[in-house]
Amino acid sequence: MRILLLGSIAYDNIMVFEGRFREHILPDQIHMLNVAFLVPALRREFGGCAANIAYNLQMLGGEPLIMATVGEDADSYYKRLDGFGIARTHVREIASTYTAQAFITTDLDDNQITAFHPGAMGHSHLNHVAEAADVSLAIVSPDGREGMLQHARELHALKIPFVFDPGQGLPMFSGPELLDFVRMARYVAVNSYEGKMLEERTGESLAELAKRVEALIVTHGSDGSEIHTEGQRMEIPCVKADNIVDPTGCGDAFRAGLLYGIAKGMDWRATGQLASLMGALKIGARGGQNHQATRSEIEALYRRHFNAQLV
């Protein structure tokens, strides 16, 4: 089953300041802030929700199909996708733009200063769902505002079931707009913070929102996740990671597990367990796409943790 991944492709530029911001930012001078930080450590990671999900789905043996927009600086990303055998048929390059990217500076106290440039992501509405053939399932993940709205409507019109995953894009939408997304979606996936914001914006509880969809999934980090379906609330424990390095991209790995489980017709407990396992695999490596595991290794881990066979 081909799974359409609507969302971002991005670069994450991560810098480490070998000092503490508080020692260089004077509270009484905030109104005229002018500081510079020497960052001897710099790395560039491949990121973006759609690409991260595709990376994990490919690892599981799924059929990811990315639909996203990139800038004129995307050559290195093209090579990466090609190297993993991930189709980029519907990755559109926007002239005179940069690929979306984050610039993250971290100090020795793990404080962060982040600047995000959306770049080509703001043109995601130029892509249309109908351009992708033989798609049976999709996800609308963080992307340009107009693109997210348009793609949800197009999926709904084409009767393609999809996961609504607002992520960090949730604040862009009003309560009525969010309710409209939920109305059109088959599934909703949020983390605990986004879940609270979704309740506040829509005026409905998660239990009420869950009645509008087949399943509503809420992740709680190390406290596991919960799945609301058919009037029931199912708790899924967190898989204990062998090594905790970096949570970046864990949510995308989790969503790849969800999509794979839905596509394969797995029951919700098994689907949640696979999603939890994929998040645990990811947290052991820096960035969103540096963890590695073969399909047979994932199957072995699934058997070890859940005493069951992975479909």
C-alpha positions in Angstrom: 0.0 0.0 0.0 1.4 3.4 -1.1 1.3 5.9 1.7 1.3 9.6 0.8 3.3 11.8 3.2 2.3 15.4 3.0 4.6 17.6 5.0 8.0 19.2 5.2 11.5 18.5 4.0 14.0 20.5 5.9 17.6 20.9 7.0 18.4 21.3 10.7 21.6 23.3 11.4 22.6 22.5 15.0 25.3 24.6 16.7 26.8 24.2 20.2 27.9 27.3 22.1 30.5 26.2 24.7 29.2 28.7 27.3 26.0 29.8 28.9 23.6 32.3 27.4 22.8 33.7 30.8 26.4 34.9 31.1 26.1 36.9 27.9 22.6 38.2 28.0 22.1 41.1 30.5 18.6 41.2 31.8 18.5 44.9 32.1 19.7 45.3 28.5 17.1 43.0 26.8 15.5 46.0 25.1 18.7 46.6 23.1 20.0 43.0 22.7 23.1 42.6 20.5 25.1 39.5 21.2 27.2 37.1 19.2 28.1 33.5 20.1 31.1 31.6 18.8 29.9 28.1 17.9 32.9 25.8 17.1 30.6 22.7 16.8 28.2 22.6 13.9 26.4 19.8 12.2 23.7 19.7 9.5 21.0 17.1 9.8 18.4 16.0 7.3 14.9 16.6 8.7 11.4 17.6 8.0 8.3 15.6 9.1 7.5 14.0 5.7 11.1 13.0 5.1 11.6 11.7 8.6 8.4 9.6 8.4 9.5 8.3 5.0 12.9 7.2 6.3 11.2 5.1 9.1 8.5 3.7 6.8 11.2 2.6 4.4 13.0 0.8 7.2 9.8 -1.1 8.1 9.3 -2.2 4.5 6.5 0.2 3.7 5.9 2.2 0.5 6.4 5.9 1.4 5.6 8.6 -1.2 6.7 12.1 -0.2 4.8 15.2 -1.5 6.7 18.3 -0.4 8.4 21.5 -1.7 12.1 22.3 -1.5 14.4 25.1 -2.6 17.3 25.4 -5.0 19.7 24.1 -2.3 18.1 20.6 -2.2 20.7 18.6 -4.2 22.2 16.9 -1.1 18.7 15.9 0.0 17.9 14.5 -3.5 21.0 12.3 -3.2 20.0 11.1 0.2 16.5 10.2 -0.9 17.8 8.4 -4.0 20.4 6.6 -1.8 17.6 5.2 0.3 15.4 4.4 -2.7 12.7 6.8 -1.5 10.7 8.2 -4.5 10.8 11.9 -4.9 8.4 12.1 -7.9 6.3 14.6 -6.0 9.0 16.7 -4.4 8.7 20.0 -6.1 11.6 22.5 -6.4 10.6 26.2 -6.0 12.8 28.6 -7.8 14.6 31.4 -5.9 13.9 29.8 -2.5 15.8 27.8 0.1 14.6 24.5 1.5 13.0 25.0 4.9 15.6 25.0 7.7 16.1 25.5 11.4 19.1 27.1 13.0 19.4 25.8 16.5 22.0 27.0 19.0 22.4 25.1 22.3 24.4 26.2 25.3 26.0 24.1 28.0 22.8 24.3 30.1 20.9 22.8 27.2 19.1 26.1 26.6 18.2 26.6 23.0 17.8 29.6 20.6 16.1 28.6 17.4 15.3 30.4 14.2 13.2 28.7 11.5 13.0 29.7 7.9 10.1 28.1 6.1 11.4 28.9 2.6 9.9 26.6 0.0 7.6 25.1 2.5 5.3 28.1 2.1 4.6 27.0 -1.5 3.3 23.5 -0.6 -0.1 24.4 -1.9 1.3 24.1 -5.4 1.2 20.3 -4.9 -2.1 18.5 -5.4 -3.0 15.1 -4.0 -4.6 14.0 -7.3 -1.1 14.1 -8.9 -0.2 11.0 -6.8 -1.6 7.7 -8.2 -2.5 4.5 -6.3 -2.5 6.0 -2.8 -4.6 4.3 -0.2 -3.6 6.1 3.0 -2.0 9.5 3.8 -0.8 11.8 6.5 -1.1 15.6 6.7 1.8 16.7 8.8 3.3 20.1 9.5 3.8 22.1 6.3 2.8 25.5 4.8 -0.6 26.6 6.3 -2.4 26.9 2.9 -0.9 23.6 1.8 -2.2 21.7 4.9 -5.7 23.1 4.5 -5.8 22.3 0.8 -4.4 18.8 1.0 -6.8 17.8 3.8 -9.7 19.0 1.6 -8.3 17.2 -1.5 -7.8 13.9 0.4 -11.4 14.2 1.8 -12.8 14.8 -1.6 -10.9 11.8 -3.0 -12.1 9.6 -0.1 -8.5 8.8 0.9 -8.3 8.2 4.6 -5.6 10.2 6.4 -4.0 11.0 9.7 -4.2 14.6 10.8 -0.9 15.4 12.5 -0.8 19.2 13.2 2.4 19.1 15.2 4.1 22.5 15.6 1.8 23.8 12.9 -1.2 23.6 15.2 -1.0 27.3 16.4 -1.5 28.5 12.8 -5.1 27.3 12.8 -8.3 28.6 14.5 -10.7 26.4 16.4 -13.2 26.1 13.5 -10.3 25.2 11.1 -9.0 22.5 13.5 -12.5 21.0 13.8 -12.7 21.0 10.1 -9.5 19.0 9.9 -10.8 16.5 12.4 -14.1 16.2 10.5 -12.2 15.3 7.3 -9.6 13.0 8.9 -9.9 9.3 9.7 -7.3 9.6 12.5 -5.7 12.3 14.6 -2.2 12.1 16.2 -0.9 14.7 18.7 1.5 14.9 21.6 0.2 15.8 25.1 0.9 19.5 24.7 -0.7 19.7 21.3 -3.6 17.7 22.7 -4.2 20.4 25.4 -4.0 23.1 22.7 -6.4 21.2 20.5 -8.9 21.1 23.3 -8.5 24.8 24.1 -8.8 25.9 20.5 -11.8 23.7 19.6 -13.6 23.8 22.9 -14.0 20.0 22.9 -12.3 17.4 25.0 -10.1 14.8 23.5 -12.8 12.2 24.3 -15.3 14.3 22.4 -12.9 14.8 19.5 -12.2 11.1 19.4 -15.9 10.4 18.6 -15.4 12.2 15.3 -12.6 9.9 14.1 -11.8 6.2 14.0 -8.9 6.8 16.4 -7.2 9.7 18.2 -3.6 9.0 19.4 -1.9 11.1 22.1 1.8 10.6 22.9 3.3 11.3 26.3 7.0 10.8 25.7 8.6 8.4 28.3 5.1 7.9 29.8 3.9 6.1 26.6 0.8 6.9 24.6 -2.9 6.5 24.6 -5.3 5.5 21.8 -8.9 6.6 21.9 -11.0 4.4 19.7 -14.6 3.0 19.7 -15.3 4.8 23.0 -12.4 3.2 24.7 -9.1 4.6 25.9 -6.2 2.2 25.4 -2.8 2.8 27.1 0.4 1.8 25.3 3.5 1.7 27.5 6.8 3.2 26.3 9.3 0.8 25.0 12.5 1.2 27.0 15.3 2.5 24.8 18.7 0.8 24.9 20.3 4.2 24.6 18.9 7.7 25.0 20.7 10.3 22.9 18.3 12.7 21.1 14.5 12.9 21.0 14.5 14.9 17.7 12.3 13.0 15.2 10.9 10.5 17.7 7.3 11.7 16.9 7.9 11.1 13.2 9.3 7.6 13.9 6.2 6.9 16.0 3.9 8.1 13.2 5.7 5.8 10.7 4.7 2.9 13.0 1.1 4.1 13.2 0.9 4.4 9.4 2.4 1.0 8.8 0.1 -0.6 11.3 -3.0 1.1 9.8 -1.9 0.1 6.3 -1.4 -3.5 7.3 -4.7 -3.8 9.1 -3.0 -4.4 12.5 -5.2 -4.0 15.6 -4.8 -0.8 17.6 -2.8 -2.3 20.4 -0.3 -3.9 18.0 -0.1 -0.6 16.0 0.6 1.4 19.1 3.2 -1.0 20.2 5.0 -0.8 16.9 4.9 3.0 16.9 6.4 3.0 20.4 9.1 0.6 19.3 10.0 2.9 16.4 10.3 5.9 18.7 12.6 4.0 21.0 14.8 3.0 18.0 15.1 6.7 16.9 16.0 8.1 20.3 19.3 6.2 20.3 20.8 8.4 17.6 21.2 12.1 16.9 19.0 13.8 14.3 15.8 12.4 12.7 17.4 10.1 10.2 20.6 8.5 11.6 19.2 5.5 13.5 19.5 2.2 11.6 17.8 -1.2 11.8 17.0 -3.9 9.3 13.5 -5.2 8.9 14.6 -8.5 10.5 16.1 -6.6 13.5 12.8 -4.7 14.0 10.9 -8.0 13.9 13.2 -9.5 16.5 12.8 -6.4 18.8 9.0 -6.6 18.4 9.0 -10.3 19.4 11.3 -9.6 22.3 9.2 -6.7 23.7 5.7 -7.9 22.9 6.0 -11.7 22.4 4.2 -11.4 19.1 5.0 -11.6 15.4 5.2 -8.4 13.4 3.0 -8.5 10.2 
